[in-house]
Amino acid sequence: MLDIKENEPLAKHSTFGVGGNALFGIAAHTVAELQEAITFADEKKLPWRVLGGGSNLLVSDVGFPGVIIWYQNRDLLIEGNAVIAGAGAITAAVAGASVRAGLTGFEWGAGVPGTIGGAVHGNAGATGGEMKDSVVSVSVLENGEVKKYSAAECKFGYRDSVFKNLPHAIILSATLQLAHAADAAGPVAKMREVLEYRIKTQPKGVPSSGCTFKNVEIEERAVPQLRAFGVPENFLAAHRVPAGWLIEKANLKGAVQGGAKISEVHGNFMVTAPGATAADIAALIDLAKEKVAAQFGVQLHEEITRLNI
Ligand SMILES: Cc1cc2nc3c(=O)[nH]c(=O)nc-3n(C[C@H](O)[C@H](O)[C@H](O)COP(=O)(O)OP(=O)(O)OC[C@H]3O[C@@H](n4cnc5c(N)ncnc54)[C@H](O)[C@@H]3O)c2cc1C
């Protein structure tokens, strides 16, 4: 029997802790339950969306006028250097298990909140690694059928994948190919390093959704102008300027709107206090876009996913 919740508060399913209710919320554990959930939405003529851990998500204050489905398959199988993880598996737990199995290549995942489904969807990445580096295939439920997408078919890009344009493709599982570490202590040390770096550079103990914007990729022709604006040479050489740096230089660290704030610790993080609304966060997003465009002539693009806002 499908577990259907009416008027499910989405704030508790989003790490920002804001947003209204979904008309219905369904936690599905099997493909059959996913199909039942979709049939439920179709019969009621309601839109539906699948979410993971809600750690990259801005939910509208009015919520979602339809059915939100969570696919909670957390299966994890490690065979040789292959890691097969259910879409509901916690990314950090998959990273930890791969390290314990003596595998290297996914240590960076230890610091990324959310699920494997969300990580595949957005080609999550950190400290030099990204899903694209390890995913060999992704199993997906699409139009009632289970299909396998090869890594090439996933069309991974910078915080991007084909799934961003396929809102009704449900990621079921991902197969990652890692490497056996020459020395088992290596991955453990690397994972520790990843976690320590995050502790040093990110706000602690406050709700957020990680980085709000993608770092800005710049074309060669924009380099002279950005150099004149004081953008450091290492960013220009990489043709990528951290959004947090641009926001900091636009003097926006600490900017407050209602219960939301641009973190003083990391300019690309927005953090919330009790009482914050999605509208507060959206206003800060607009402010950052406006000020950065005015000061540097570049456009910030959102990394976070919006739901009904
Ligand atoms: C403190 C903090 C630090 C962070 N650091 C990083 C970082 O270093 N690097 C990074 O890349 N991200 C980072 N993030 C953002 C976030 O953790 C990642 O984007 C994460 O992979 C999102 O996974 P999720 O399960 O929470 O997805 P959700 O937020 O639930 O969903 C994101 C998108 O994925 C889709 N989706 C989720 N599951 C499925 C599925 N099974 N099938 C189809 N679509 C699905 C949703 O529809 C939505 O569009 C951080 C977030 C926080 C709060």
The ligand as an ORCA input file, in Angstrom:
! r2SCAN-3c Opt
* xyz 0 1
  C      26.055     22.587      2.952
  C      25.931     22.188      1.517
  C      27.073     21.975      0.765
  C      26.980     21.609     -0.579
  N      28.126     21.386     -1.284
  C      28.047     20.985     -2.573
  C      29.237     20.707     -3.318
  O      30.343     20.802     -2.830
  N      29.106     20.319     -4.606
  C      27.882     20.192     -5.202
  O      27.817     19.814     -6.387
  N      26.743     20.449     -4.526
  C      26.795     20.833     -3.231
  N      25.646     21.099     -2.532
  C      24.358     21.007     -3.217
  C      23.705     19.617     -3.128
  O      24.183     18.924     -2.006
  C      23.956     18.781     -4.371
  O      23.508     19.455     -5.516
  C      23.254     17.423     -4.256
  O      23.804     16.535     -5.192
  C      21.751     17.505     -4.431
  O      21.210     16.233     -4.118
  P      19.750     16.091     -3.472
  O      19.453     14.659     -3.353
  O      19.660     16.878     -2.238
  O      18.849     16.726     -4.632
  P      17.545     17.644     -4.474
  O      17.943     18.977     -3.926
  O      16.465     16.913     -3.782
  O      17.147     17.800     -5.981
  C      17.968     18.495     -6.887
  C      17.463     18.203     -8.295
  O      17.697     16.835     -8.583
  C      16.498     16.217     -9.001
  N      16.492     14.841     -8.496
  C      16.817     14.405     -7.259
  N      16.700     13.069     -7.195
  C      16.295     12.662     -8.406
  C      15.968     11.386     -8.969
  N      16.057     10.229     -8.267
  N      15.566     11.344    -10.256
  C      15.468     12.482    -10.992
  N      15.747     13.693    -10.517
  C      16.152     13.785     -9.241
  C      15.372     17.043     -8.386
  O      14.184     16.956     -9.146
  C      15.970     18.439     -8.453
  O      15.725     19.023     -9.719
  C      25.707     21.455     -1.189
  C      24.547     21.653     -0.418
  C      24.662     22.000      0.921
  C      23.409     22.180      1.721
*
